[in-house]
C-alpha cells in the first residue's frame, strides 16, 4: 500500500515539475519562430508549447478560463485596458523582472501608459507595424487612399477583412478621425451609421472578405486582387517576387499597432514567462524575428541584426513624413467595439 502511495506521489510531483518546465504561449502565427524556440529551450531547459491565435480569439480563450491555461499572451496594446477592466483576465507586469534596457524607452513607456488599470500596467511591447493598402501598382496606380476600397474603378478586384481596422480606415476615408471620437459615443455612432451605409452600398465592388493572410497574398500574387487592406509585411513579401506589388500607406495615414506581452491572471509559470520576454527582446533574437517576419520590434538594439533587405523595404515605404502620419491605435472603449461589431455583422449579412 505504501509503495502505491509513494508511486502516486512521485507521479504527481513529476507532473508538477513537467508543468513548471513548460511555457504555455498564446500568440500570433510567426511570433515564436522555431529557431528561437529551439534556442530558448536549449538555454533554459523550458519547453515552449505554442497556441496560435488573434486578438479576438485570445480574449475569448482567456475570458472562458478567467485567465487560466496560458503563461503568456500577445494581444495588441489597444485591446488590453478595457478588457482588463471588464474581465480581469491579466495580471500586472512585474517590471523588476523585465530587462528594461532592452526596450526602446518611448515604446515601453507608451505601452505602460496605455495598459494602465487600477494604477498598474499590464503589458510590455514586443513588435509593431501598420495596416494600409497592398496594391498592384501596374493595375491600380491611383490607389493611394483608403477610398480605394470603395472606388468603382477597382470593382471585383478589392479585398478587405471585416474587422475593426476596416471601420477605422473607412472613418478616415469619409473624413472623420475615429480616435478623436472615442470619448463621444453619440458622434461615434453617427460615424458608424455613415460607414455602414457606405460599406453596404459598395459591397458589390468587393471580390471577397479575406480572413487568411496567406490566401490573400496568393490572390494578390495571381492578379485576382489588385487593391486590398492588409499589413505592411505581407506586401513586402510580395514585393520580393514582383516589384509592381507593394505596400502603400494611405494618404489619410496608415494605422499603427503595437503587439505586446501580457501575463494571464492565472498563469502558472511566471519564471518562464519573464525569461521568454527578455529572451525575445535581446537584440540578436529580435533582429532574427524582424528579418523572418518583416515586423519591427521594440528592441532598441536590433538594428545591426536585421536583414538589410527588410530595412530597404521599411525605408521605401516609410519616409519620415509617412511615419509622422501614422495613426496609432489608442485603447478602444469596450462599448465602442461592441457597436463596431454590430456594423460589421450587418455589412456581412446584407444583400
N, C-alpha and C positions, 0 to 999 in steps of 0.2 A: 504493500500500500504506500509506504514511504517513497519507494522507488517511483511509483506512478506520480505521486505528488511532486517529487523533485523534477521529474520529466516535464510535467505541465508548467512548473515554474520556469524551468530552463527555456521551454518553447516560448513562453510569454516574454521573458527577458530578451530572448533572441529576436522576437518580432518587434519589440520596442526599440532595440538597437538598430534594426534594419530601417525602421521608420525614421529614427533620428539621423541616419546617414543618407536620407533621401530628401531632395528638394523637389517639391511639387510646384511646378511653374506654369502659370496660366498666362499665355502670351499670344502675340500675333505670329502668323507664319513668317519665318525668316528671322525672327528676333533672337533665336537661340541656335545659331549655326552649329552643325555637328562638330566641326573642327574646334570650336570654342567649348562646346560641351565636353568633348573628349579631353581637352586641355585642363578644364576646371576639375573634372573627375580625377585626373591623374595627379593634380596638385593637391587636392583637398581630401580625396577619398570619399567625397559625397556624390552619390548617384543623382542625376538630374532626370526627372520624368516630366516631359513637356506636353501640355494640352494646348492646342491651337484654338484661338477664339477671335472675337472682335469686341468692340465696346459694348454693344447691346447684350451679347451672349455672356460676357464677363459679369456684367451687372446681374443678369438673370441667374447665373450659376451661383454667385455669392449671396444673392438675396434668398435663393432657395435653401441654402445651407446656413444662413445667417453668418456668413464669413468663414465657414469651415471648408476643409477639403484641399486647400492650397496654401502654400507658404509665401507665395509672391505672385502678384498680378501686375499687368501693364496697361491700365486704361489711359486714355488721353486726359490731360490735366483739366480740361474744361468739363469733364464728366465725373468729377470726384466730390466736390464740396456739397452740391445739392443732394447727391445720392447718399453721402455720409450723414448729412443732417436728417434725412428721412429714414434711412435703414440701418445706419451704424455698422456697415459691413467691413470697415477698415479699422486699423489701429494707428495711433500716432507714430510717426517715424522717430526713432531714437537717433538723433543726429550725431551723438557722441560716437556712434558706431559706423558713421559714414566718413570716408576719407574725402573731406570737402575740397582739398587741394586738387583733386582730380577733375572737378567740375568747372565749367565756365561760370564764374561767380554770379553774373547778372541773371543767367538762366536758372541757377539754383535758387536764387532769392525770389525770382518771379514765381516759380512753382510753389515755393513755400507759402508765398502770399496768396496765391490762387487756390490753395487747398487747405486754407485755414478754417477750422471748425472748432468751436469751443475753446479758442485760444491755442490750439495745437495744429500743426501742419501734418499732412498725411501722404506726402509723396516727395520724390526727388526726380529730376528729369533724366531721361535716357536718350531719346533721339527726337528729331524734329523734321518737318518738311512742309510741303504745301500741296494743295489741290488747285488745279486750274484746268486748262484745256490741253488735251492731246490732239494734235492737228496734223493731218496730211496736207502740208503746205502746197503741194503740187495741185491739189484738188480743192482746197479751201483756204486760199491765200489770205482772204479777208477776215478769217475767224480770229479776231484779236480781242473780243469782248465776250462776257458771259451771255450777251444777247445772241451769240451764235447758236446757242442751244435751243432757241425758239425762232430761228431765221428760216423762212421758207426756201431759200436757195439751197439749203442743205437737206432738203426733205428726203427721208428714207436713209440717211447716212449719219444720223445723230444717235448718240447713246449716252445715258447717264444712270446713276444709281438713284433709286427712290429712297434716299436717306437725307438726314437733315443738312448735310453740306449743300445739297441742291436747293433747299429752302433759302439758305443764307445767300448762295450765289444768285438766285432769282431776285432776292430782295435788293441786292446791289444792282442787278441788271435793270430793275424797274425804278431805280433812282433813290432807294431807301438806304439807310445804314442800319441794318438789323441790330447790331450790337448796341447802338445808341438807344434803341427802343426796348431793351431788356427790362428797364425799370418802369415802363409804361405798358401795362398789359392790354389796355384798350387800343392803343396805337399799334401794338404788335399784332393784335387780332385783325385790325383793319388791313395791315400789310399782308397778312396771311390770306385774307379773302381775295386780294388782288392777285397774289401768287397762285392760289388755287385756280382761279378763273383762267389765268394765262396758261398754266400747265395743261389744263383740260382742253382749252381751245387749240393748243398746238400739239396735242397728243399724236395726231396723225403724221407729224413730221418725224417722230421718233421711231427708229428701227427696232430698238429693244431697250429694256431696262437691265443693265448689267448687274450681276451680283458676284461674279467670279472674275477676279482681276486677270487671270491667265486667259480666260475666254475672251475678255475684252481686248487684250493685246493681240490675240490671234485675229480677231475680226478687223482690227485696225491694220494689222500686217497684210491681210489679204485684200484690203481695199473695200471691204463691206461697210466699214465705218470710217468716216473722214473727220468727224468732229465729236469729241467725247469729253465728258467731265471725268477727270481722274487725277491721280497723283503724279508728281514730277518724275519720280524714279522709274515708273512704268514707261513713260515717254522716252526717257533716256535709254532704256533698254532697246527700244525700237529704233532710236536714232543710230545706235551702233550698227544696225542692219541696213537702215535706209535713211539717208540724210534728209529726205523730204518729210520725215515724220519727226516731230519734236514737241517739247513742252512749250506752251505759250502761257505766260502769266497774263490773265485778262487785264484790260486797261483799268477796270474798276479795282483791281488788286487781287492777287492770289490769296487763298485762305490758308492761314498758317496754323499748324497743330504742333503740340508737344506731347509725345507719349512718355509715360513715367514708369517708375517702380512704386508700387504700393504693397503694404503688407495686410492681408486679410485679418479680420478681427480674431479669428480662432486658429491662426497659423500655429503649427506645432514645431517647426524647425527654424527658429529665428536666426540662429547662428549661420545656417546655410544661406538664408535669405540675404543677410547683410554681406556675407562673403561673395555671393554672386553679384550683388550690386557693385561692390568695389572692384571685383574682377572685371566686370564688363566695362567699367569706366577707365580702366588702365589704358593709357594711350595706344599701346600696340594692339590691344584687343578691340578697342573702339575703332581704330584705323582699319582693322580687318573687317569688322562689321560694316563700316561705311563703304568700303570697297566692294563688299559682296552684295549688300542690299541697296546701295545707292541712296542712303539716307544719312545726313549729317548727325553727329551725336553731340551730347552735352559735355564731352571730354575736351578740356581745353588744350590738351597736348597731342591730340590725334593727328593733326595735320601732316607731320612727316611720314606717317604710316599709311596715308590714304593714296589709293591708286591715282596717278596723275590724270588718267582719262576721266575719272569721276570729277576731279577738280575742274577739268576743262568744261564738262557739262554744266557744272554749277556756275562757272564764270560766264558761260554763254547765255544761260537762262536768267541769271540774277545779277545784272549790273546794279550798282548801288541804288539807283533810283527805283528799281523794281523791288529791291529788298525793303527800301523805305516805305513802299506802298503796300507791303504785305498786311493783310487784315488778320491779326492774331485772335484766335478764339478765346474769349473770356469764359469764366464759369457760366454754365447755362442754368437758369432757374428751372426747376423740375416742372412747374406748371406750364411753362412755355414749350418745353419739349413734348409734353402731352398734347398740346394744341397743334404742334407741328405734325405729330404722328397722325392725327385725325385728317389733316390736309393730305398727307401722303396716301392714306388709305382711300380717301375719296378720289384722288387722281388715279390710283391704280384700278379702282372699281368702275371708273367712268367709261362710257362707250364713245 
